[in-house]
């Protein structure tokens, strides 16, 4: 019963990798997107933070969907980490501008 | 996972739904019960009598009682009775050294006599409300787990919509008595029918705890000083400190009336009096959440309690805060009148049913493959046991909670926590029972047990209190009567479910029959 239908190890590793990309990478991307909104929105500081927090879950959702829709686990990670890097850069610039 | 987009989403829907399904079922069912939190509390504390609402009398009674019992407290809280919650609740916090938090003491007062009501100790409907987001875990783990479950629910909903291609056409398709197909049709129907409710309730639960689960924007925008953010968003926490000179507190009623004028006749939910015996006493009059859909934590008028001077009227909310507030308000449904409240309840039940049918479908599909062998593989047996305990077992646990409320003696020590214990003991026993019995028998027996416990609740109420259906219906106490009748209806529903389960064609039998049909031509 066991070995007949169980998928190969490589498949299981790929699924695990996707789950990690979705859960951890997705949260990272959502957080960074929210930080960007909080720093860049032209409203008051508190309002920008609230808007950022409220919309972060949409980013998380999109990241999770991407991680399971794309063709390989590598693409899942790329699709999450590239936007994260962009958001991180934008947030860094915003943070630096707020400081000076 | 080389299939198309829709297949990938179906895979995600299946597995996310399975792993969090049992937890989500419990969260949805107890959350649905929370819409009638006050009504459940009324049933569980029948000693608290409903009086015609008279805020002036209630306020005077509360102030007299607190003046006598806790003149030196750091803070008083007075929650006025409303049409749903008959109890006048007062709470105070002892004063200790600055920087430390004193103990809270809470009493329910009879507005007519300004004496505490001798009500049995019980958490009432608050238990379900607390459980549905704290999951009986220490702070903050339960809140985290329930918010994670909400995020999974969000993913399951969206992937479910993507998977479900002919969303409107299929909605009108229901094929009863077709086994697996009927379960799927039912799952789709309850899913699509109240889809706006599902989306609202799931996203709003994320918004409610966003300060906790998504703190990065606060830290980034406020340079690590998160406190500054909360002071800006919730300004009511900024109260003047005590001066240390004794001063008499004014009657609260004029302040209450002045606050209502500020809101154009809006209702008062509660009053908070800081440093009641001091010249610098402050009175915060907080607006009732039931006034508007958009919830505003800070909707407050503040006075100096000694001179009566108006200190502050909270500003209108900004647009993002109002959006957040409407998510909160829509989730809680404080604004809902009786009809809308029932609609909320029904939508909640539909959500619970959607999760339940999903779990049944997962197992049913896989059971078919193993119909020929008599032994189920371990993972399927595990899912089956968890399905039974998390659905039928939870019904028994809820009923056990109500039974414990009526059967535990009023003077029993720690009675309130024993009610909660009996909920979990009943749930644990149902898990044990599900492990020991075969699938279908376990379902039938547990559903029947739940049915029996629920159907007899009106009888139990009649035997243990003086407020049975005859009395409550005659008096027009619809809360008491509604509880009894709803329990009875739940019991009848469980009876039907047990009966269906008993007379269901087992997958084994059906598979055998199908096989028999397939073999016949060969035999010829």
Contacts between the chains, C-beta under 8 A, distances in Angstrom:
chain1	res1	chain2	res2	distance
A	1	B	377	6.2
A	14	B	1	7.6
A	15	B	1	7.5
A	18	B	1	7.9
A	30	B	214	7.2
A	31	B	214	6.6
A	31	B	216	4.1
A	31	B	217	7.8
A	32	B	216	7.5
A	34	B	214	5.9
A	34	B	216	6.2
A	34	B	217	4.4
A	35	B	216	5.3
A	35	B	217	5.1
A	35	B	220	4.4
A	35	B	221	7.8
A	37	B	217	7.1
A	38	B	217	3.6
A	38	B	218	7.7
A	38	B	220	5.9
A	38	B	221	4.4
A	39	B	220	6.3
A	39	B	221	6.2
A	43	B	318	7.5
A	43	B	320	7.1
A	44	B	318	6.9
A	45	B	221	5.5
A	45	B	222	7.3
A	45	B	232	7.6
A	46	B	229	6.4
A	46	B	232	4.7
A	46	B	233	5.4
A	46	B	318	7.7
A	46	B	321	7.7
A	47	B	318	5.0
A	47	B	319	7.4
A	47	B	320	4.5
A	47	B	321	6.9
A	48	B	217	7.9
A	48	B	221	6.6
A	48	B	320	8.0
A	49	B	217	4.9
A	49	B	218	5.5
A	49	B	221	5.0
A	49	B	222	7.7
A	49	B	229	6.3
A	50	B	233	7.4
A	50	B	320	4.3
A	50	B	321	6.0
A	50	B	324	5.6
A	51	B	320	4.7
A	52	B	217	4.1
A	52	B	221	8.0
A	53	B	207	7.9
A	53	B	210	4.2
A	53	B	211	7.1
A	53	B	214	4.8
A	53	B	217	5.6
A	53	B	218	7.6
A	54	B	207	5.7
A	54	B	210	6.5
A	54	B	320	7.1
A	54	B	323	6.8
A	54	B	324	6.0
A	54	B	327	7.7
A	56	B	210	7.5
A	56	B	214	5.1
A	56	B	217	7.5
A	57	B	151	7.0
A	57	B	154	6.8
A	57	B	203	6.8
A	57	B	206	4.8
A	57	B	207	7.8
A	57	B	210	7.8
A	57	B	214	7.8
A	60	B	151	6.7
A	61	B	154	5.9
A	61	B	155	6.3
A	61	B	158	6.2
A	64	B	12	7.7
A	64	B	155	5.3
A	65	B	9	7.3
A	65	B	12	7.7
A	65	B	155	7.5
A	65	B	158	7.0
A	65	B	159	7.1
A	68	B	1	7.3
A	68	B	8	5.3
A	68	B	9	7.2
A	68	B	11	7.0
A	68	B	12	4.6
A	69	B	5	5.4
A	69	B	8	5.1
A	69	B	9	6.9
A	71	B	2	7.2
A	91	B	220	6.7
A	95	B	220	6.6
